[in-house]
Structures are given as structure tokens and as C-alpha cells.
Amino acid sequence: MHTAKVPGQKNQRITFDTVRELASPLAGVEESTSYGTPAFKVHGVLFLRLWDDNETLVVRMEMDRRAEMIAEDPETYFLTDHYLNYPWILVRLAKINREALHELIGAAWQLASKRKARR
């Protein structure tokens, strides 16, 4: 697992356009909306969406892994009470680097793909 910041590497500004660039090429992905914000789904299963503040990404996440990530880097990863019982993590786009975001998006895509397969 990569942390949000890589020592010695200048972070480029991460925006939802960066998310789109990383998520769009994944197999079965379609851009959509969720709760009125831009989102990505794989075969109809939501795995990413822009939060209402337009600065935070909501990412599908294994519940046990997210606790680790929040403990390791609470400036980047966090939860609100709403998400406590759901498999999601909130990610501040201004705090994450491209490599870590790429990894998160891939993991979220895999989780959503598996969920579709179980339906």
C-alpha cells in the first residue's frame, strides 16, 4: 500500500479530471452520476463518486483496510458517521498523489467487479 505522499516527489494537483483519466480505461467502466455528483460504475456497480464538496472522492473500500489507511494518513483519508457501516472511504484529492490514487481506483474497481460477479 502506498501512502498519500511520496518523499522527494512533487505532488501534481489531483482533480476529478485525474480520477476520470485513471478510471475510464478500466474494463466495463461507465461514467455516471450518484447523488447528483459525477461517478463511475463498473457494470452498474458504483465504485467512485465525487463528494458534495467537489474536493473529496468517495471510494469503495474493504472495511478492514480503510481503518489502516485512516490511521496511517488521516489528512488524506477519513470517514463521516454516514459511511461508518458501509464499505467506503473518503479521500481528499488535494492530499493524495497520483500513484496512490491509481492504486485506490484499481482496488475499488476490483471490489465492484467482484460484487457484480456475485449478483
Secondary structure in CASP SS format (residue, H / E / C, confidence):
PFRMAT SS
TARGET T0000
AUTHOR 0000-0000-0000
METHOD secondary structure of the structure
MODEL  1
M C 1.00
H C 1.00
T C 1.00
A C 1.00
K C 1.00
V C 1.00
P C 1.00
G C 1.00
Q C 1.00
K C 1.00
N C 1.00
Q C 1.00
R C 1.00
I C 1.00
T C 1.00
F H 1.00
D H 1.00
T H 1.00
V H 1.00
R H 1.00
E H 1.00
L H 1.00
A H 1.00
S C 1.00
P C 1.00
L C 1.00
A C 1.00
G C 1.00
V E 1.00
E E 1.00
E E 1.00
S E 1.00
T E 1.00
S E 1.00
Y C 1.00
G C 1.00
T E 1.00
P E 1.00
A E 1.00
F E 1.00
K E 1.00
V E 1.00
H C 1.00
G C 1.00
V E 1.00
L E 1.00
F E 1.00
L E 1.00
R E 1.00
L E 1.00
W C 1.00
D C 1.00
D C 1.00
N C 1.00
E C 1.00
T E 1.00
L E 1.00
V E 1.00
V E 1.00
R E 1.00
M C 1.00
E C 1.00
M H 1.00
D H 1.00
R H 1.00
R H 1.00
A H 1.00
E H 1.00
M H 1.00
I H 1.00
A H 1.00
E H 1.00
D C 1.00
P C 1.00
E C 1.00
T C 1.00
Y E 1.00
F E 1.00
L C 1.00
T C 1.00
D H 1.00
H H 1.00
Y H 1.00
L C 1.00
N C 1.00
Y C 1.00
P C 1.00
W E 1.00
I E 1.00
L E 1.00
V E 1.00
R E 1.00
L C 1.00
A C 1.00
K C 1.00
I C 1.00
N C 1.00
R H 1.00
E H 1.00
A H 1.00
L H 1.00
H H 1.00
E H 1.00
L H 1.00
I H 1.00
G H 1.00
A H 1.00
A H 1.00
W H 1.00
Q H 1.00
L H 1.00
A H 1.00
S H 1.00
K H 1.00
R H 1.00
K H 1.00
A H 1.00
R H 1.00
R C 1.00
END
